Amino acid sequence: MSSPTTLAIINQKGGVGKTTTVINLAASLSIMGQKNLIIDLDPQGNATTGLGKNNNDEDKSIYNLLIKKTNIENIIQKTEIENLDLIGSHVNLSGLEVETANDSNRAFVLKEILNSKKDSTLKKYDNIFIDCPPSLSLLTIMALVASDELLVPLQTEFFALEGITQLVKTIDRIKENLNPSLKIRGILLTMFDKRNKLSTEVDREARNYFKEKVYQTVIQRNVRLSEAPSHGLPCVVYDKNCVGSKSYFKLAEEFLKKNQVESAA
């Protein structure tokens, strides 16, 4: 079995559907039989609570792993969904940048931990998804350095493409200096409203700019997607027949198909 692919879900803007995408894509793939691990690297801990876990549990948090207080084996938690595991977040993460100010190697800490376990503890996973904070902070850079690929949720609204050109510059800098093999796996259009002309315009512009990197599947605005986290469940489990869930299942199929095409190539 080959080692897992590590994917960071990233956009420095908040509220674009990063966490929603992480938990629903990973859950859909798990329901389809793949084994997935989510790492919640956002101090807000929304992916943790969205999977029904406590984001105040310091012992089980990624924070304790990054300060080398524990091993990865001790902090992986099973979720309610078969094949889907979680390493939860903790608010202490927000102080990590200051705490590690004197460590010149700090951008590589997560990468080193994951790489050291890819042939043992992490070998059983197909994908490791990292939910990044909505900023270009140390935590985001750690995720970019540790990842093989990136998935960028892009809200179909006026300033979306402006923000993404800034993000692409950051990705290029990371590639140049810290992680030359990093690549964009896909751009996902979120919060799409087909009644809104702007949504259609952003869709067209994104496809002109990023070509085949943009997923065919778009995630439509859907109230069930925002309701589900308060029940501690991904929407694809909470209400698998709603518009949002159907979109994420469709995205998971497209994600797997891309995998097969790349493996064949």
C-alpha positions as CSV (number, residue, x, y, z in Angstrom):
1,M,0.0,0.0,0.0
2,S,1.4,3.4,-0.9
3,S,1.7,6.1,1.7
4,P,-1.2,8.6,2.1
5,T,-1.5,11.9,0.1
6,T,-1.5,14.9,2.4
7,L,-3.8,17.7,1.3
8,A,-4.1,21.2,2.8
9,I,-7.5,22.9,2.4
10,I,-6.5,26.5,2.2
11,N,-7.7,30.0,1.6
12,Q,-6.5,33.0,3.6
13,K,-10.1,34.4,3.6
14,G,-12.5,33.2,6.3
15,G,-16.0,32.0,5.6
16,V,-15.3,30.4,2.2
17,G,-16.3,26.9,3.2
18,K,-12.9,25.4,4.1
19,T,-14.0,23.4,7.2
20,T,-17.3,22.4,5.5
21,T,-15.3,21.1,2.6
22,V,-12.7,19.2,4.8
23,I,-15.3,17.4,6.8
24,N,-17.8,16.7,4.0
25,L,-15.3,15.6,1.4
26,A,-13.4,13.4,3.9
27,A,-16.6,11.9,5.1
28,S,-17.9,11.2,1.6
29,L,-14.6,9.5,0.6
30,S,-14.8,7.5,3.9
31,I,-18.4,6.4,3.1
32,M,-17.1,5.3,-0.3
33,G,-14.5,3.1,1.4
34,Q,-11.4,5.2,1.6
35,K,-9.6,5.7,4.9
36,N,-9.1,9.3,5.9
37,L,-7.5,11.4,8.6
38,I,-8.4,15.0,9.3
39,I,-5.9,17.2,11.1
40,D,-7.6,20.3,12.5
41,L,-4.9,23.0,12.4
42,D,-7.2,25.9,13.0
43,P,-7.2,27.2,16.6
44,Q,-11.0,27.8,16.3
45,G,-11.4,24.0,16.2
46,N,-14.5,24.0,14.0
47,A,-13.6,20.8,12.2
48,T,-13.2,19.1,15.6
49,T,-16.6,20.2,16.9
50,G,-18.1,19.6,13.4
51,L,-17.2,15.9,13.9
52,G,-18.7,15.8,17.3
53,K,-15.4,16.0,19.3
54,N,-14.3,18.4,22.0
55,N,-11.9,21.2,21.0
56,N,-10.9,21.7,24.7
57,D,-9.2,18.4,25.0
58,E,-5.5,19.5,25.1
59,D,-4.2,15.9,25.6
60,K,-5.8,14.8,22.3
61,S,-4.8,17.9,20.3
62,I,-2.4,18.7,17.5
63,Y,-0.9,21.4,19.7
64,N,0.6,18.8,22.1
65,L,2.0,17.0,19.1
66,L,3.6,20.1,17.6
67,I,5.3,21.0,20.9
68,K,6.5,17.4,21.0
69,K,4.7,16.6,24.3
70,T,3.0,13.5,22.9
71,N,3.1,11.0,20.0
72,I,0.7,10.9,17.0
73,E,-0.5,7.5,18.1
74,N,-1.9,9.0,21.3
75,I,-4.0,11.7,19.7
76,I,-5.8,10.1,16.8
77,Q,-9.5,9.9,17.6
78,K,-12.1,7.7,15.8
79,T,-15.2,9.6,14.7
80,E,-18.8,8.4,14.4
81,I,-18.0,7.7,10.7
82,E,-16.3,4.5,9.7
83,N,-12.9,5.0,8.0
84,L,-12.7,8.6,9.3
85,D,-10.3,9.6,12.1
86,L,-9.4,13.0,13.5
87,I,-6.5,14.8,15.2
88,G,-8.4,17.7,17.0
89,S,-7.5,21.3,17.5
90,H,-7.0,23.3,20.7
91,V,-7.1,27.1,21.4
92,N,-3.4,26.9,22.5
93,L,-2.5,26.6,18.9
94,S,-3.0,30.3,18.5
95,G,0.1,30.9,20.7
96,L,2.4,28.6,18.8
97,E,3.9,31.3,16.6
98,V,5.1,33.2,19.7
99,E,6.2,30.1,21.6
100,T,8.4,28.8,18.7
101,A,9.8,32.2,17.7
102,N,13.4,31.0,18.3
103,D,13.1,27.7,16.4
104,S,14.5,28.2,13.0
105,N,13.1,24.8,11.9
106,R,9.5,25.5,13.0
107,A,8.0,25.5,9.5
108,F,9.1,21.9,9.1
109,V,7.8,20.4,12.4
110,L,4.5,19.0,11.1
111,K,6.2,17.7,7.9
112,E,8.8,15.8,10.0
113,I,6.2,14.3,12.3
114,L,4.0,13.1,9.4
115,N,6.9,11.8,7.3
116,S,8.3,9.8,10.2
117,K,5.0,8.0,10.6
118,K,3.9,7.5,6.9
119,D,5.3,4.0,6.9
120,S,3.8,2.9,10.2
121,T,0.9,4.7,12.0
122,L,-0.3,6.7,9.0
123,K,0.2,3.9,6.4
124,K,-3.5,2.8,6.6
125,Y,-4.8,6.1,5.4
126,D,-5.5,7.1,1.7
127,N,-5.6,10.8,2.5
128,I,-4.6,13.2,5.3
129,F,-6.6,16.4,5.1
130,I,-5.4,19.5,6.9
131,D,-7.9,22.2,7.8
132,C,-5.9,25.4,7.8
133,P,-6.7,28.7,9.6
134,P,-8.1,31.6,7.6
135,S,-4.8,33.5,7.5
136,L,-1.3,33.1,6.1
137,S,0.2,32.4,9.6
138,L,2.8,30.0,10.8
139,L,0.2,27.3,11.1
140,T,-0.8,27.7,7.4
141,I,2.9,27.7,6.4
142,M,3.4,24.5,8.4
143,A,0.5,22.9,6.5
144,L,1.9,24.0,3.1
145,V,5.3,22.6,3.9
146,A,3.8,19.3,5.1
147,S,1.4,18.8,2.2
148,D,1.7,17.2,-1.2
149,E,-1.2,19.0,-2.7
150,L,-3.6,21.9,-2.0
151,L,-7.4,22.2,-2.4
152,V,-8.6,25.8,-2.5
153,P,-12.3,26.5,-1.8
154,L,-13.2,29.7,-3.7
155,Q,-16.4,31.6,-2.8
156,T,-18.2,32.8,-5.8
157,E,-18.3,36.5,-4.8
158,F,-16.7,39.8,-6.0
159,F,-13.4,39.8,-4.2
160,A,-12.7,36.1,-4.4
161,L,-10.3,36.1,-7.4
162,E,-8.4,39.1,-6.0
163,G,-7.6,37.1,-2.8
164,I,-6.6,34.1,-4.8
165,T,-3.9,35.8,-6.8
166,Q,-2.3,36.8,-3.4
167,L,-2.6,33.1,-2.3
168,V,-1.0,31.9,-5.5
169,K,2.0,34.2,-4.9
170,T,2.3,32.7,-1.4
171,I,2.2,29.2,-2.7
172,D,4.9,30.0,-5.3
173,R,7.1,31.4,-2.5
174,I,6.6,28.3,-0.4
175,K,7.5,26.1,-3.5
176,E,10.6,28.1,-4.2
177,N,11.9,28.1,-0.6
178,L,10.4,25.3,1.4
179,N,8.4,22.7,-0.6
180,P,9.3,22.4,-4.3
181,S,6.9,19.5,-5.0
182,L,3.8,21.3,-3.7
183,K,1.0,21.5,-6.3
184,I,-2.6,22.7,-6.5
185,R,-4.9,19.7,-6.7
186,G,-8.0,21.6,-7.4
187,I,-10.0,24.8,-7.0
188,L,-13.5,24.3,-5.6
189,L,-16.2,26.9,-6.2
190,T,-18.4,27.2,-3.1
191,M,-21.5,29.1,-2.0
192,F,-22.7,29.2,-5.6
193,D,-26.0,30.8,-6.2
194,K,-27.3,30.2,-9.7
195,R,-29.8,33.1,-9.4
196,N,-26.9,35.4,-8.9
197,K,-25.2,36.7,-12.0
198,L,-22.0,37.3,-10.1
199,S,-21.7,33.6,-9.2
200,T,-21.8,32.7,-12.8
201,E,-19.2,35.4,-13.7
202,V,-16.8,34.3,-11.0
203,D,-17.3,30.7,-12.2
204,R,-16.4,31.7,-15.7
205,E,-13.4,33.8,-14.7
206,A,-12.0,31.1,-12.4
207,R,-12.2,28.5,-15.2
208,N,-10.5,30.9,-17.6
209,Y,-7.7,31.5,-15.2
210,F,-7.2,28.1,-13.6
211,K,-8.4,25.9,-16.5
212,E,-8.9,22.2,-15.7
213,K,-7.8,22.8,-12.1
214,V,-11.3,24.0,-11.3
215,Y,-13.6,21.1,-10.3
216,Q,-16.6,20.6,-12.5
217,T,-18.7,20.2,-9.2
218,V,-19.7,23.4,-7.6
219,I,-21.1,23.6,-4.0
220,Q,-24.4,25.5,-4.0
221,R,-25.5,27.6,-1.1
222,N,-27.5,25.3,1.2
223,V,-28.8,25.9,4.7
224,R,-28.3,22.3,5.7
225,L,-24.5,22.6,5.2
226,S,-24.4,25.3,7.9
227,E,-26.9,23.5,10.2
228,A,-25.0,20.2,10.3
229,P,-22.0,21.2,12.4
230,S,-24.2,22.2,15.4
231,H,-25.2,18.5,15.4
232,G,-21.6,17.4,15.4
233,L,-22.0,15.7,12.1
234,P,-20.9,16.3,8.5
235,C,-23.8,17.2,6.3
236,V,-23.3,14.1,4.2
237,V,-24.4,12.1,7.3
238,Y,-26.8,14.6,8.8
239,D,-28.9,14.9,5.7
240,K,-27.4,12.9,2.9
241,N,-30.2,13.8,0.4
242,C,-29.9,17.6,0.6
243,V,-28.4,19.7,-2.2
244,G,-25.2,20.3,-0.3
245,S,-24.6,16.7,0.5
246,K,-25.2,15.6,-3.1
247,S,-22.6,18.2,-4.2
248,Y,-20.0,16.8,-1.8
249,F,-20.6,13.2,-2.9
250,K,-20.3,14.3,-6.5
251,L,-17.0,16.1,-5.6
252,A,-15.7,13.0,-3.9
253,E,-16.4,11.0,-7.1
254,E,-14.6,13.6,-9.2
255,F,-11.7,13.6,-6.6
256,L,-11.3,9.8,-6.9
257,K,-11.5,10.0,-10.7
258,K,-8.7,12.5,-10.8
259,N,-6.7,10.2,-8.6
260,Q,-7.2,7.3,-11.0
261,V,-6.2,9.4,-14.0
262,E,-3.1,10.6,-12.3
263,S,-2.1,7.1,-11.1
264,A,-2.6,5.8,-14.7
265,A,-0.4,8.6,-16.0
